[in-house]
Amino acid sequence: MTTSSQSQNCPVCGVTIANNEVVQFANGSTGTRARLYARVCQYAKKPDCINQDKNLIGEVLKDDGFLEAPQINFDS
Ligand SMILES: [Zn+2]
């Protein structure tokens, strides 16, 4: 086992937060703590959720909360 001791797993939300603060979602996409919170954790509201610290989450952008946002890639 070579699991990084610094990556965290949220058993409630089923995601992994790597030591570089990148959130790995169960569907394979990645995001920020803010995005994770906006999309999952704020609804979970379970004490076991590891992503409840507002200081770590930071500012949740409006875009982070759009569950049904189309997959538009502006990366050009
Ligand atoms: Zn969580």
N, CA, C, O and the ligand as a Tripos MOL2 file, in Angstrom:
@<TRIPOS>MOLECULE
protein
  305   303    77     0     0
PROTEIN
NO_CHARGES

@<TRIPOS>ATOM
      1 N           0.8350   -1.1950    0.0000 N.3       1 MET1
      2 CA          0.0000    0.0000    0.0000 C.3       1 MET1
      3 C           0.8770    1.2540    0.0000 C.2       1 MET1
      4 O           1.7660    1.4120    0.8370 O.2       1 MET1
      5 N           0.6060    2.1300   -0.9480 N.am      2 THR2
      6 CA          1.3780    3.3650   -1.0260 C.3       2 THR2
      7 C           0.4710    4.5840   -0.9010 C.2       2 THR2
      8 O           0.7160    5.6360   -1.4920 O.2       2 THR2
      9 N          -0.5610    4.4090   -0.1300 N.am      3 THR3
     10 CA         -1.5080    5.5090    0.0450 C.3       3 THR3
     11 C          -0.8320    6.7000    0.7300 C.2       3 THR3
     12 O          -0.1980    6.5490    1.7740 O.2       3 THR3
     13 N          -0.9740    7.8630    0.1400 N.am      4 SER4
     14 CA         -0.4050    9.0600    0.7420 C.3       4 SER4
     15 C          -1.0790    9.3650    2.0620 C.2       4 SER4
     16 O          -2.3060    9.3590    2.1640 O.2       4 SER4
     17 N          -0.2830    9.6250    3.0510 N.am      5 SER5
     18 CA         -0.8420    9.9120    4.3690 C.3       5 SER5
     19 C          -1.5220   11.2730    4.4010 C.2       5 SER5
     20 O          -2.2550   11.6000    5.3350 O.2       5 SER5
     21 N          -1.2660   12.0550    3.3640 N.am      6 GLN6
     22 CA         -1.8240   13.4010    3.3830 C.3       6 GLN6
     23 C          -3.1110   13.5380    2.5800 C.2       6 GLN6
     24 O          -3.8060   14.5480    2.6820 O.2       6 GLN6
     25 N          -3.4240   12.5320    1.7900 N.am      7 SER7
     26 CA         -4.6970   12.6040    1.1030 C.3       7 SER7
     27 C          -5.7990   12.1610    2.0530 C.2       7 SER7
     28 O          -5.6030   11.2690    2.8780 O.2       7 SER7
     29 N          -6.9520   12.7920    1.9260 N.am      8 GLN8
     30 CA         -8.0530   12.5130    2.8210 C.3       8 GLN8
     31 C          -9.2280   11.9590    2.0340 C.2       8 GLN8
     32 O          -9.4890   12.3620    0.9010 O.2       8 GLN8
     33 N          -9.9160   11.0420    2.6530 N.am      9 ASN9
     34 CA        -11.0990   10.4900    2.0150 C.3       9 ASN9
     35 C         -12.3240   10.8770    2.8100 C.2       9 ASN9
     36 O         -12.3640   10.7290    4.0310 O.2       9 ASN9
     37 N         -13.3170   11.3720    2.1080 N.am     10 CYS10
     38 CA        -14.5680   11.7110    2.7670 C.3      10 CYS10
     39 C         -15.5450   10.5520    2.5820 C.2      10 CYS10
     40 O         -16.0830   10.3630    1.4910 O.2      10 CYS10
     41 N         -15.7730    9.7860    3.6260 N.am     11 PRO11
     42 CA        -16.6430    8.6190    3.5080 C.3      11 PRO11
     43 C         -18.0840    9.0070    3.2350 C.2      11 PRO11
     44 O         -18.8500    8.2200    2.6790 O.2      11 PRO11
     45 N         -18.4490   10.2000    3.6180 N.am     12 VAL12
     46 CA        -19.8160   10.6580    3.4120 C.3      12 VAL12
     47 C         -20.0660   10.9780    1.9410 C.2      12 VAL12
     48 O         -21.0780   10.5790    1.3640 O.2      12 VAL12
     49 N         -19.1330   11.6980    1.3580 N.am     13 CYS13
     50 CA        -19.3100   12.1890   -0.0050 C.3      13 CYS13
     51 C         -18.6540   11.2830   -1.0450 C.2      13 CYS13
     52 O         -18.8930   11.4330   -2.2430 O.2      13 CYS13
     53 N         -17.8300   10.3490   -0.5860 N.am     14 GLY14
     54 CA        -17.1980    9.4220   -1.5050 C.3      14 GLY14
     55 C         -16.1660   10.0540   -2.4080 C.2      14 GLY14
     56 O         -16.0140    9.6550   -3.5620 O.2      14 GLY14
     57 N         -15.4550   11.0360   -1.8880 N.am     15 VAL15
     58 CA        -14.4150   11.6980   -2.6730 C.3      15 VAL15
     59 C         -13.0950   11.6500   -1.9310 C.2      15 VAL15
     60 O         -13.0420   11.4120   -0.7250 O.2      15 VAL15
     61 N         -12.0330   11.8800   -2.6840 N.am     16 THR16
     62 CA        -10.7120   11.9640   -2.0850 C.3      16 THR16
     63 C         -10.1590   13.3630   -2.3030 C.2      16 THR16
     64 O         -10.2260   13.9060   -3.4050 O.2      16 THR16
     65 N          -9.6130   13.9370   -1.2410 N.am     17 ILE17
     66 CA         -8.9490   15.2320   -1.3550 C.3      17 ILE17
     67 C          -7.4560   14.9770   -1.2450 C.2      17 ILE17
     68 O          -6.9550   14.5690   -0.1970 O.2      17 ILE17
     69 N          -6.7590   15.2210   -2.3380 N.am     18 ALA18
     70 CA         -5.3200   14.9710   -2.3570 C.3      18 ALA18
     71 C          -4.5890   16.0190   -1.5390 C.2      18 ALA18
     72 O          -5.1530   17.0390   -1.1440 O.2      18 ALA18
     73 N          -3.3060   15.7340   -1.2950 N.am     19 ASN19
     74 CA         -2.5360   16.6530   -0.4530 C.3      19 ASN19
     75 C          -2.3120   18.0080   -1.1120 C.2      19 ASN19
     76 O          -1.9080   18.9670   -0.4540 O.2      19 ASN19
     77 N          -2.5750   18.0820   -2.4120 N.am     20 ASN20
     78 CA         -2.4690   19.3830   -3.0800 C.3      20 ASN20
     79 C          -3.8290   20.0630   -3.1950 C.2      20 ASN20
     80 O          -4.0160   20.9830   -3.9910 O.2      20 ASN20
     81 N          -4.7790   19.5860   -2.3760 N.am     21 GLU21
     82 CA         -6.0990   20.1960   -2.2670 C.3      21 GLU21
     83 C          -6.9750   19.9570   -3.4870 C.2      21 GLU21
     84 O          -8.0260   20.5810   -3.6340 O.2      21 GLU21
     85 N          -6.5430   19.0500   -4.3640 N.am     22 VAL22
     86 CA         -7.3790   18.7140   -5.5070 C.3      22 VAL22
     87 C          -8.3570   17.6260   -5.0970 C.2      22 VAL22
     88 O          -7.9680   16.5870   -4.5630 O.2      22 VAL22
     89 N          -9.6050   17.8760   -5.3510 N.am     23 VAL23
     90 CA        -10.6430   16.9170   -5.0000 C.3      23 VAL23
     91 C         -10.8970   15.9800   -6.1720 C.2      23 VAL23
     92 O         -11.1410   16.4050   -7.3010 O.2      23 VAL23
     93 N         -10.8330   14.7040   -5.8640 N.am     24 GLN24
     94 CA        -11.0930   13.6960   -6.8910 C.3      24 GLN24
     95 C         -12.5030   13.1590   -6.6820 C.2      24 GLN24
     96 O         -12.7760   12.4570   -5.7080 O.2      24 GLN24
     97 N         -13.3920   13.4990   -7.6090 N.am     25 PHE25
     98 CA        -14.7660   13.0520   -7.4730 C.3      25 PHE25
     99 C         -14.8970   11.6010   -7.9160 C.2      25 PHE25
    100 O         -14.0560   11.0710   -8.6420 O.2      25 PHE25
    101 N         -15.9720   10.9790   -7.4600 N.am     26 ALA26
    102 CA        -16.1710    9.5580   -7.7490 C.3      26 ALA26
    103 C         -16.3350    9.2980   -9.2400 C.2      26 ALA26
    104 O         -16.0170    8.2080   -9.7160 O.2      26 ALA26
    105 N         -16.8220   10.2730   -9.9730 N.am     27 ASN27
    106 CA        -17.0390   10.0690  -11.4090 C.3      27 ASN27
    107 C         -15.7800   10.3320  -12.2320 C.2      27 ASN27
    108 O         -15.8140   10.2690  -13.4610 O.2      27 ASN27
    109 N         -14.6780   10.6230  -11.5570 N.am     28 GLY28
    110 CA        -13.4200   10.7780  -12.2550 C.3      28 GLY28
    111 C         -13.0020   12.2190  -12.4860 C.2      28 GLY28
    112 O         -11.8520   12.4790  -12.8410 O.2      28 GLY28
    113 N         -13.9130   13.1540  -12.2910 N.am     29 SER29
    114 CA        -13.5440   14.5510  -12.4850 C.3      29 SER29
    115 C         -12.8560   15.0950  -11.2350 C.2      29 SER29
    116 O         -12.9040   14.4900  -10.1640 O.2      29 SER29
    117 N         -12.2270   16.2290  -11.3960 N.am     30 THR30
    118 CA        -11.5500   16.8480  -10.2710 C.3      30 THR30
    119 C         -12.0960   18.2490  -10.0350 C.2      30 THR30
    120 O         -12.7400   18.8370  -10.9040 O.2      30 THR30
    121 N         -11.8290   18.7670   -8.8570 N.am     31 GLY31
    122 CA        -12.3190   20.1040   -8.5300 C.3      31 GLY31
    123 C         -11.6720   20.6040   -7.2630 C.2      31 GLY31
    124 O         -10.6770   20.0560   -6.7890 O.2      31 GLY31
    125 N         -12.2480   21.6410   -6.7330 N.am     32 THR32
    126 CA        -11.7270   22.2500   -5.5180 C.3      32 THR32
    127 C         -12.5960   21.8530   -4.3230 C.2      32 THR32
    128 O         -13.6800   21.2910   -4.4770 O.2      32 THR32
    129 N         -12.0910   22.1600   -3.1430 N.am     33 ARG33
    130 CA        -12.8990   21.9410   -1.9420 C.3      33 ARG33
    131 C         -14.2080   22.7220   -2.0190 C.2      33 ARG33
    132 O         -15.2580   22.2350   -1.5990 O.2      33 ARG33
    133 N         -14.1350   23.9270   -2.5550 N.am     34 ALA34
    134 CA        -15.3260   24.7540   -2.6690 C.3      34 ALA34
    135 C         -16.3630   24.0880   -3.5610 C.2      34 ALA34
    136 O         -17.5580   24.0930   -3.2670 O.2      34 ALA34
    137 N         -15.8800   23.5200   -4.6450 N.am     35 ARG35
    138 CA        -16.7870   22.8410   -5.5670 C.3      35 ARG35
    139 C         -17.3910   21.6060   -4.9100 C.2      35 ARG35
    140 O         -18.5820   21.3280   -5.0480 O.2      35 ARG35
    141 N         -16.5590   20.8850   -4.2050 N.am     36 LEU36
    142 CA        -17.0460   19.7110   -3.4830 C.3      36 LEU36
    143 C         -18.1210   20.1120   -2.4830 C.2      36 LEU36
    144 O         -19.1650   19.4700   -2.3780 O.2      36 LEU36
    145 N         -17.8480   21.1700   -1.7630 N.am     37 TYR37
    146 CA        -18.8000   21.6140   -0.7570 C.3      37 TYR37
    147 C         -20.1180   22.0470   -1.4060 C.2      37 TYR37
    148 O         -21.2020   21.6940   -0.9430 O.2      37 TYR37
    149 N         -19.9960   22.8170   -2.4860 N.am     38 ALA38
    150 CA        -21.1810   23.3520   -3.1470 C.3      38 ALA38
    151 C         -22.0490   22.2470   -3.7340 C.2      38 ALA38
    152 O         -23.2740   22.3620   -3.7820 O.2      38 ALA38
    153 N         -21.4090   21.1910   -4.1740 N.am     39 ARG39
    154 CA        -22.1350   20.1450   -4.8880 C.3      39 ARG39
    155 C         -22.5300   18.9760   -4.0160 C.2      39 ARG39
    156 O         -23.5140   18.2920   -4.2970 O.2      39 ARG39
    157 N         -21.7760   18.7430   -2.9640 N.am     40 VAL40
    158 CA        -22.0360   17.5370   -2.1760 C.3      40 VAL40
    159 C         -22.1780   17.8240   -0.6850 C.2      40 VAL40
    160 O         -23.2120   17.5420   -0.0800 O.2      40 VAL40
    161 N         -21.1310   18.3850   -0.1100 N.am     41 CYS41
    162 CA        -21.0400   18.4400    1.3490 C.3      41 CYS41
    163 C         -22.1270   19.2890    1.9870 C.2      41 CYS41
    164 O         -22.6080   18.9670    3.0730 O.2      41 CYS41
    165 N         -22.5140   20.3590    1.3290 N.am     42 GLN42
    166 CA        -23.5300   21.2020    1.9500 C.3      42 GLN42
    167 C         -24.8750   20.4850    2.0290 C.2      42 GLN42
    168 O         -25.7450   20.8680    2.8110 O.2      42 GLN42
    169 N         -25.0370   19.4610    1.2310 N.am     43 TYR43
    170 CA        -26.2640   18.6760    1.2800 C.3      43 TYR43
    171 C         -26.1310   17.4890    2.2200 C.2      43 TYR43
    172 O         -27.1050   17.0440    2.8270 O.2      43 TYR43
    173 N         -24.9190   16.9880    2.3280 N.am     44 ALA44
    174 CA        -24.6910   15.8090    3.1650 C.3      44 ALA44
    175 C         -24.9520   16.1270    4.6360 C.2      44 ALA44
    176 O         -25.6830   15.4110    5.3220 O.2      44 ALA44
    177 N         -24.3420   17.2110    5.1020 N.am     45 LYS45
    178 CA        -24.5450   17.6460    6.4890 C.3      45 LYS45
    179 C         -24.3640   16.5130    7.4820 C.2      45 LYS45
    180 O         -25.1690   16.3340    8.3960 O.2      45 LYS45
    181 N         -23.3130   15.7630    7.2920 N.am     46 LYS46
    182 CA        -23.0100   14.6860    8.2220 C.3      46 LYS46
    183 C         -21.7470   15.0590    8.9880 C.2      46 LYS46
    184 O         -20.8280   15.6600    8.4310 O.2      46 LYS46
    185 N         -21.7080   14.7010   10.2620 N.am     47 PRO47
    186 CA        -20.5120   15.0340   11.0590 C.3      47 PRO47
    187 C         -19.2600   14.3430   10.5540 C.2      47 PRO47
    188 O         -18.1500   14.8190   10.7920 O.2      47 PRO47
    189 N         -19.4250   13.2300    9.8620 N.am     48 ASP48
    190 CA        -18.2610   12.5170    9.3430 C.3      48 ASP48
    191 C         -17.6540   13.1680    8.1140 C.2      48 ASP48
    192 O         -16.5490   12.8110    7.7060 O.2      48 ASP48
    193 N         -18.3520   14.1020    7.5290 N.am     49 CYS49
    194 CA        -17.8410   14.7780    6.3420 C.3      49 CYS49
    195 C         -16.6150   15.5950    6.7170 C.2      49 CYS49
    196 O         -16.6370   16.3780    7.6660 O.2      49 CYS49
    197 N         -15.5460   15.3970    5.9540 N.am     50 ILE50
    198 CA        -14.2800   16.0530    6.2920 C.3      50 ILE50
    199 C         -14.1700   17.4350    5.6700 C.2      50 ILE50
    200 O         -13.2060   18.1580    5.9200 O.2      50 ILE50
    201 N         -15.1460   17.7980    4.8690 N.am     51 ASN51
    202 CA        -15.0510   19.0700    4.1540 C.3      51 ASN51
    203 C         -16.0830   20.0650    4.6740 C.2      51 ASN51
    204 O         -16.9420   20.5400    3.9310 O.2      51 ASN51
    205 N         -15.9800   20.3650    5.9470 N.am     52 GLN52
    206 CA        -16.9200   21.2860    6.5700 C.3      52 GLN52
    207 C         -16.2300   22.5450    7.0990 C.2      52 GLN52
    208 O         -16.8850   23.4370    7.6380 O.2      52 GLN52
    209 N         -14.9230   22.6110    6.9440 N.am     53 ASP53
    210 CA        -14.1790   23.7420    7.4860 C.3      53 ASP53
    211 C         -14.1740   24.8950    6.4800 C.2      53 ASP53
    212 O         -13.5330   24.8280    5.4310 O.2      53 ASP53
    213 N         -14.8890   25.9230    6.8230 N.am     54 LYS54
    214 CA        -15.0180   27.0630    5.9030 C.3      54 LYS54
    215 C         -13.6700   27.6910    5.5680 C.2      54 LYS54
    216 O         -13.4750   28.2300    4.4790 O.2      54 LYS54
    217 N         -12.7520   27.6130    6.5130 N.am     55 ASN55
    218 CA        -11.4230   28.1760    6.2710 C.3      55 ASN55
    219 C         -10.6790   27.4110    5.1810 C.2      55 ASN55
    220 O          -9.9010   27.9860    4.4200 O.2      55 ASN55
    221 N         -10.9270   26.1220    5.1220 N.am     56 LEU56
    222 CA        -10.2800   25.3110    4.0990 C.3      56 LEU56
    223 C         -11.0500   25.3720    2.7790 C.2      56 LEU56
    224 O         -10.4640   25.3430    1.6970 O.2      56 LEU56
    225 N         -12.3460   25.4540    2.8940 N.am     57 ILE57
    226 CA        -13.1900   25.4740    1.6980 C.3      57 ILE57
    227 C         -12.9850   26.7690    0.9230 C.2      57 ILE57
    228 O         -12.9090   26.7680   -0.3060 O.2      57 ILE57
    229 N         -12.8990   27.8580    1.6500 N.am     58 GLY58
    230 CA        -12.7230   29.1460    0.9930 C.3      58 GLY58
    231 C         -14.0110   29.6150    0.3350 C.2      58 GLY58
    232 O         -15.1100   29.2040    0.7060 O.2      58 GLY58
    233 N         -13.8480   30.4680   -0.6300 N.am     59 GLU59
    234 CA        -15.0110   31.0570   -1.2790 C.3      59 GLU59
    235 C         -15.6280   30.0910   -2.2800 C.2      59 GLU59
    236 O         -14.9520   29.5790   -3.1720 O.2      59 GLU59
    237 N         -16.9160   29.8550   -2.1150 N.am     60 VAL60
    238 CA        -17.6290   29.0140   -3.0720 C.3      60 VAL60
    239 C         -18.1280   29.9020   -4.2050 C.2      60 VAL60
    240 O         -18.9760   30.7730   -4.0100 O.2      60 VAL60
    241 N         -17.5900   29.6650   -5.3710 N.am     61 LEU61
    242 CA        -17.9840   30.4630   -6.5160 C.3      61 LEU61
    243 C         -19.3490   30.0260   -7.0190 C.2      61 LEU61
    244 O         -19.7510   28.8730   -6.8610 O.2      61 LEU61
    245 N         -20.0430   30.9590   -7.6170 N.am     62 LYS62
    246 CA        -21.3680   30.6750   -8.1370 C.3      62 LYS62
    247 C         -21.3180   29.4880   -9.1020 C.2      62 LYS62
    248 O         -22.2070   28.6360   -9.1260 O.2      62 LYS62
    249 N         -20.2870   29.4700   -9.8620 N.am     63 ASP63
    250 CA        -20.1350   28.4140  -10.8720 C.3      63 ASP63
    251 C         -19.9910   27.0390  -10.2380 C.2      63 ASP63
    252 O         -20.3650   26.0320  -10.8400 O.2      63 ASP63
    253 N         -19.4530   26.9950   -9.0280 N.am     64 ASP64
    254 CA        -19.2080   25.7230   -8.3800 C.3      64 ASP64
    255 C         -20.4960   24.9950   -8.0350 C.2      64 ASP64
    256 O         -20.5220   23.7690   -7.9250 O.2      64 ASP64
    257 N         -21.5530   25.7570   -7.8670 N.am     65 GLY65
    258 CA        -22.7820   25.1440   -7.3990 C.3      65 GLY65
    259 C         -23.7140   24.6850   -8.5000 C.2      65 GLY65
    260 O         -24.7710   24.1120   -8.2330 O.2      65 GLY65
    261 N         -23.3240   24.9370   -9.7350 N.am     66 PHE66
    262 CA        -24.1980   24.5770  -10.8430 C.3      66 PHE66
    263 C         -24.1130   23.0920  -11.1540 C.2      66 PHE66
    264 O         -23.2300   22.6340  -11.8780 O.2      66 PHE66
    265 N         -25.0500   22.3620  -10.5900 N.am     67 LEU67
    266 CA        -25.0490   20.9170  -10.7990 C.3      67 LEU67
    267 C         -25.3380   20.5610  -12.2430 C.2      67 LEU67
    268 O         -24.8360   19.5610  -12.7560 O.2      67 LEU67
    269 N         -26.1320   21.3630  -12.8870 N.am     68 GLU68
    270 CA        -26.5810   21.0120  -14.2360 C.3      68 GLU68
    271 C         -25.9160   21.8700  -15.3030 C.2      68 GLU68
    272 O         -26.4070   21.9890  -16.4260 O.2      68 GLU68
    273 N         -24.7910   22.4630  -14.9290 N.am     69 ALA69
    274 CA        -24.0780   23.2780  -15.8920 C.3      69 ALA69
    275 C         -23.5900   22.4170  -17.0520 C.2      69 ALA69
    276 O         -23.0870   21.3150  -16.8360 O.2      69 ALA69
    277 N         -23.7310   22.8970  -18.2480 N.am     70 PRO70
    278 CA        -23.2450   22.1450  -19.4000 C.3      70 PRO70
    279 C         -21.7280   22.0650  -19.3880 C.2      70 PRO70
    280 O         -21.0450   22.9290  -18.8380 O.2      70 PRO70
    281 N         -21.2280   21.0300  -19.9930 N.am     71 GLN71
    282 CA        -19.7810   20.8350  -20.0310 C.3      71 GLN71
    283 C         -19.1820   21.6830  -21.1460 C.2      71 GLN71
    284 O         -18.9580   21.2090  -22.2600 O.2      71 GLN71
    285 N         -18.9330   22.9300  -20.8230 N.am     72 ILE72
    286 CA        -18.3300   23.8230  -21.8060 C.3      72 ILE72
    287 C         -16.8710   24.0270  -21.4540 C.2      72 ILE72
    288 O         -16.5350   24.3800  -20.3230 O.2      72 ILE72
    289 N         -16.0230   23.8070  -22.4150 N.am     73 ASN73
    290 CA        -14.6010   23.9430  -22.1750 C.3      73 ASN73
    291 C         -14.0850   25.2600  -22.7610 C.2      73 ASN73
    292 O         -13.9650   25.4220  -23.9760 O.2      73 ASN73
    293 N         -13.7870   26.1810  -21.8660 N.am     74 PHE74
    294 CA        -13.2880   27.4760  -22.3230 C.3      74 PHE74
    295 C         -11.7610   27.4960  -22.4080 C.2      74 PHE74
    296 O         -11.1500   28.5270  -22.6910 O.2      74 PHE74
    297 N         -11.1810   26.3660  -22.1630 N.am     75 ASP75
    298 CA         -9.7260   26.2850  -22.1320 C.3      75 ASP75
    299 C          -9.1720   26.3410  -23.5490 C.2      75 ASP75
    300 O          -9.0480   25.3090  -24.2090 O.2      75 ASP75
    301 N          -8.8470   27.5090  -24.0100 N.am     76 SER76
    302 CA         -8.3400   27.6450  -25.3700 C.3      76 SER76
    303 C          -7.1640   28.6160  -25.4110 C.2      76 SER76
    304 O          -6.6010   28.8600  -26.4780 O.2      76 SER76
    305 ZN        -17.8570   15.6340    2.3440 Zn       77 ZN77
@<TRIPOS>BOND
     1     1     2 1
     2     2     3 1
     3     3     4 2
     4     3     5 am
     5     5     6 1
     6     6     7 1
     7     7     8 2
     8     7     9 am
     9     9    10 1
    10    10    11 1
    11    11    12 2
    12    11    13 am
    13    13    14 1
    14    14    15 1
    15    15    16 2
    16    15    17 am
    17    17    18 1
    18    18    19 1
    19    19    20 2
    20    19    21 am
    21    21    22 1
    22    22    23 1
    23    23    24 2
    24    23    25 am
    25    25    26 1
    26    26    27 1
    27    27    28 2
    28    27    29 am
    29    29    30 1
    30    30    31 1
    31    31    32 2
    32    31    33 am
    33    33    34 1
    34    34    35 1
    35    35    36 2
    36    35    37 am
    37    37    38 1
    38    38    39 1
    39    39    40 2
    40    39    41 am
    41    41    42 1
    42    42    43 1
    43    43    44 2
    44    43    45 am
    45    45    46 1
    46    46    47 1
    47    47    48 2
    48    47    49 am
    49    49    50 1
    50    50    51 1
    51    51    52 2
    52    51    53 am
    53    53    54 1
    54    54    55 1
    55    55    56 2
    56    55    57 am
    57    57    58 1
    58    58    59 1
    59    59    60 2
    60    59    61 am
    61    61    62 1
    62    62    63 1
    63    63    64 2
    64    63    65 am
    65    65    66 1
    66    66    67 1
    67    67    68 2
    68    67    69 am
    69    69    70 1
    70    70    71 1
    71    71    72 2
    72    71    73 am
    73    73    74 1
    74    74    75 1
    75    75    76 2
    76    75    77 am
    77    77    78 1
    78    78    79 1
    79    79    80 2
    80    79    81 am
    81    81    82 1
    82    82    83 1
    83    83    84 2
    84    83    85 am
    85    85    86 1
    86    86    87 1
    87    87    88 2
    88    87    89 am
    89    89    90 1
    90    90    91 1
    91    91    92 2
    92    91    93 am
    93    93    94 1
    94    94    95 1
    95    95    96 2
    96    95    97 am
    97    97    98 1
    98    98    99 1
    99    99   100 2
   100    99   101 am
   101   101   102 1
   102   102   103 1
   103   103   104 2
   104   103   105 am
   105   105   106 1
   106   106   107 1
   107   107   108 2
   108   107   109 am
   109   109   110 1
   110   110   111 1
   111   111   112 2
   112   111   113 am
   113   113   114 1
   114   114   115 1
   115   115   116 2
   116   115   117 am
   117   117   118 1
   118   118   119 1
   119   119   120 2
   120   119   121 am
   121   121   122 1
   122   122   123 1
   123   123   124 2
   124   123   125 am
   125   125   126 1
   126   126   127 1
   127   127   128 2
   128   127   129 am
   129   129   130 1
   130   130   131 1
   131   131   132 2
   132   131   133 am
   133   133   134 1
   134   134   135 1
   135   135   136 2
   136   135   137 am
   137   137   138 1
   138   138   139 1
   139   139   140 2
   140   139   141 am
   141   141   142 1
   142   142   143 1
   143   143   144 2
   144   143   145 am
   145   145   146 1
   146   146   147 1
   147   147   148 2
   148   147   149 am
   149   149   150 1
   150   150   151 1
   151   151   152 2
   152   151   153 am
   153   153   154 1
   154   154   155 1
   155   155   156 2
   156   155   157 am
   157   157   158 1
   158   158   159 1
   159   159   160 2
   160   159   161 am
   161   161   162 1
   162   162   163 1
   163   163   164 2
   164   163   165 am
   165   165   166 1
   166   166   167 1
   167   167   168 2
   168   167   169 am
   169   169   170 1
   170   170   171 1
   171   171   172 2
   172   171   173 am
   173   173   174 1
   174   174   175 1
   175   175   176 2
   176   175   177 am
   177   177   178 1
   178   178   179 1
   179   179   180 2
   180   179   181 am
   181   181   182 1
   182   182   183 1
   183   183   184 2
   184   183   185 am
   185   185   186 1
   186   186   187 1
   187   187   188 2
   188   187   189 am
   189   189   190 1
   190   190   191 1
   191   191   192 2
   192   191   193 am
   193   193   194 1
   194   194   195 1
   195   195   196 2
   196   195   197 am
   197   197   198 1
   198   198   199 1
   199   199   200 2
   200   199   201 am
   201   201   202 1
   202   202   203 1
   203   203   204 2
   204   203   205 am
   205   205   206 1
   206   206   207 1
   207   207   208 2
   208   207   209 am
   209   209   210 1
   210   210   211 1
   211   211   212 2
   212   211   213 am
   213   213   214 1
   214   214   215 1
   215   215   216 2
   216   215   217 am
   217   217   218 1
   218   218   219 1
   219   219   220 2
   220   219   221 am
   221   221   222 1
   222   222   223 1
   223   223   224 2
   224   223   225 am
   225   225   226 1
   226   226   227 1
   227   227   228 2
   228   227   229 am
   229   229   230 1
   230   230   231 1
   231   231   232 2
   232   231   233 am
   233   233   234 1
   234   234   235 1
   235   235   236 2
   236   235   237 am
   237   237   238 1
   238   238   239 1
   239   239   240 2
   240   239   241 am
   241   241   242 1
   242   242   243 1
   243   243   244 2
   244   243   245 am
   245   245   246 1
   246   246   247 1
   247   247   248 2
   248   247   249 am
   249   249   250 1
   250   250   251 1
   251   251   252 2
   252   251   253 am
   253   253   254 1
   254   254   255 1
   255   255   256 2
   256   255   257 am
   257   257   258 1
   258   258   259 1
   259   259   260 2
   260   259   261 am
   261   261   262 1
   262   262   263 1
   263   263   264 2
   264   263   265 am
   265   265   266 1
   266   266   267 1
   267   267   268 2
   268   267   269 am
   269   269   270 1
   270   270   271 1
   271   271   272 2
   272   271   273 am
   273   273   274 1
   274   274   275 1
   275   275   276 2
   276   275   277 am
   277   277   278 1
   278   278   279 1
   279   279   280 2
   280   279   281 am
   281   281   282 1
   282   282   283 1
   283   283   284 2
   284   283   285 am
   285   285   286 1
   286   286   287 1
   287   287   288 2
   288   287   289 am
   289   289   290 1
   290   290   291 1
   291   291   292 2
   292   291   293 am
   293   293   294 1
   294   294   295 1
   295   295   296 2
   296   295   297 am
   297   297   298 1
   298   298   299 1
   299   299   300 2
   300   299   301 am
   301   301   302 1
   302   302   303 1
   303   303   304 2
@<TRIPOS>SUBSTRUCTURE
     1 MET1         2 RESIDUE 1 A MET
     2 THR2         6 RESIDUE 1 A THR
     3 THR3        10 RESIDUE 1 A THR
     4 SER4        14 RESIDUE 1 A SER
     5 SER5        18 RESIDUE 1 A SER
     6 GLN6        22 RESIDUE 1 A GLN
     7 SER7        26 RESIDUE 1 A SER
     8 GLN8        30 RESIDUE 1 A GLN
     9 ASN9        34 RESIDUE 1 A ASN
    10 CYS10       38 RESIDUE 1 A CYS
    11 PRO11       42 RESIDUE 1 A PRO
    12 VAL12       46 RESIDUE 1 A VAL
    13 CYS13       50 RESIDUE 1 A CYS
    14 GLY14       54 RESIDUE 1 A GLY
    15 VAL15       58 RESIDUE 1 A VAL
    16 THR16       62 RESIDUE 1 A THR
    17 ILE17       66 RESIDUE 1 A ILE
    18 ALA18       70 RESIDUE 1 A ALA
    19 ASN19       74 RESIDUE 1 A ASN
    20 ASN20       78 RESIDUE 1 A ASN
    21 GLU21       82 RESIDUE 1 A GLU
    22 VAL22       86 RESIDUE 1 A VAL
    23 VAL23       90 RESIDUE 1 A VAL
    24 GLN24       94 RESIDUE 1 A GLN
    25 PHE25       98 RESIDUE 1 A PHE
    26 ALA26      102 RESIDUE 1 A ALA
    27 ASN27      106 RESIDUE 1 A ASN
    28 GLY28      110 RESIDUE 1 A GLY
    29 SER29      114 RESIDUE 1 A SER
    30 THR30      118 RESIDUE 1 A THR
    31 GLY31      122 RESIDUE 1 A GLY
    32 THR32      126 RESIDUE 1 A THR
    33 ARG33      130 RESIDUE 1 A ARG
    34 ALA34      134 RESIDUE 1 A ALA
    35 ARG35      138 RESIDUE 1 A ARG
    36 LEU36      142 RESIDUE 1 A LEU
    37 TYR37      146 RESIDUE 1 A TYR
    38 ALA38      150 RESIDUE 1 A ALA
    39 ARG39      154 RESIDUE 1 A ARG
    40 VAL40      158 RESIDUE 1 A VAL
    41 CYS41      162 RESIDUE 1 A CYS
    42 GLN42      166 RESIDUE 1 A GLN
    43 TYR43      170 RESIDUE 1 A TYR
    44 ALA44      174 RESIDUE 1 A ALA
    45 LYS45      178 RESIDUE 1 A LYS
    46 LYS46      182 RESIDUE 1 A LYS
    47 PRO47      186 RESIDUE 1 A PRO
    48 ASP48      190 RESIDUE 1 A ASP
    49 CYS49      194 RESIDUE 1 A CYS
    50 ILE50      198 RESIDUE 1 A ILE
    51 ASN51      202 RESIDUE 1 A ASN
    52 GLN52      206 RESIDUE 1 A GLN
    53 ASP53      210 RESIDUE 1 A ASP
    54 LYS54      214 RESIDUE 1 A LYS
    55 ASN55      218 RESIDUE 1 A ASN
    56 LEU56      222 RESIDUE 1 A LEU
    57 ILE57      226 RESIDUE 1 A ILE
    58 GLY58      230 RESIDUE 1 A GLY
    59 GLU59      234 RESIDUE 1 A GLU
    60 VAL60      238 RESIDUE 1 A VAL
    61 LEU61      242 RESIDUE 1 A LEU
    62 LYS62      246 RESIDUE 1 A LYS
    63 ASP63      250 RESIDUE 1 A ASP
    64 ASP64      254 RESIDUE 1 A ASP
    65 GLY65      258 RESIDUE 1 A GLY
    66 PHE66      262 RESIDUE 1 A PHE
    67 LEU67      266 RESIDUE 1 A LEU
    68 GLU68      270 RESIDUE 1 A GLU
    69 ALA69      274 RESIDUE 1 A ALA
    70 PRO70      278 RESIDUE 1 A PRO
    71 GLN71      282 RESIDUE 1 A GLN
    72 ILE72      286 RESIDUE 1 A ILE
    73 ASN73      290 RESIDUE 1 A ASN
    74 PHE74      294 RESIDUE 1 A PHE
    75 ASP75      298 RESIDUE 1 A ASP
    76 SER76      302 RESIDUE 1 A SER
    77 ZN77       305 GROUP 0 **** ****
